[in-house]
Amino acid sequence: MSTNNIPRNALQLRSLVKQSGELEVSLASVPVPEPAANEVLVRIEASPINPSDLGLLFGAADMGTVKASGSPDRPVITARIPDGAMKAMAGRMDASMPVGNEGAGVVVGAGSSEAAQALLGKTVAVLGGAMYAQYRCIAADQCLVLPAGATPADGASSFVNPLTALGMVETMRREGHTALVHTAAASNLGQMLNRICMADGVALVNIVRKQEQADLLKAMGAAYVCIAGSATFLQDLTDALVATGATIAFDATGGGKLAGQILGCMEAALNRTAKEYSRYGSTTHKQVYIYGGLDMSPTEFNRNFGMTWGMGGWLLFPFLQKIGPAAAQVLKQRVAAELKTTFASHYAKEVSLAEVLQPEMIAVYGARATGVKFLINPNKGLG
């Protein structure tokens, strides 16, 4: 271990789904672990609230029923889980679970191995769950050393969004497509994807909900931006697909009609340049991957896109496992090299662990709205 003044116990945020149908989120005092030979202890100073974190944090609870109790420094929030949603929670019943996919901080302790000792004092980004905590013990080879001058806040979102954006482009290439479509495209992730595609010469069709989001992307240099709520959306999207030849899409909304509309417009775009008619539709494969659930309603589609199509799920971690450690490391090194440019993230607010559990804060970050991403600093105000 290092000579830093490391406490014996520290705070960790925990989420509990009770058999009674109640969600309880609280701060627990847990022992600070002693690193094994190949492990390091990281003092976490920045961890983003990603949509994927909200799923574990609040489960299937109705957050309109939130009640606060406890003390200002050790708050507790509870909320009701609808009876119909309890079945989906069976796998985590009465198990207090730590939260937070990724984060960044300073290595304050290290095991005896050379690799671990070499990280002492370094600012690193880490991935592996349980990051909404003041300290996190993790294998040395799971740390991404941040460039000189980078802060934990700079590196907090080094994994989920950057690797997802890079993974989308890599999936496009591996599956034989040449251009892609992305929904909820004005998000931090969407902005990263635009910067990647512009740098790599990949045509990207952005779908957003509002004019101001379209303006933001166009100001960045995005060439194709379609507004889902506009009267000319389907025509605009088809025109963009004709121009780009995009035949793969990544959809963050999940529910509603959007995924089906994208496939329908892909088919219409392909038919504009078809040499001959086929009653089975175009022979070019059209693919939509649903990777998020911003709209929790059922996915609806009208099969007006022929017979050569696919709709499925896409998640970052299975993708990284599929491509293997060497290919994943190449992507991670690109993130580190372009941390303050291509992969820069922007946050609406930095909050402490206690502030995460304030109902008024939950109402803001829980809405999952573009432009209101929160950053947790578990050691905020503690020196």
Summary of the structure (lengths in Angstrom):
residues: 383
radius of gyration: 22.2
end to end distance: 20.2
largest distance: 74.4
contacts: 1283
relative contact order: 0.14
helix: 34%
strand: 28%
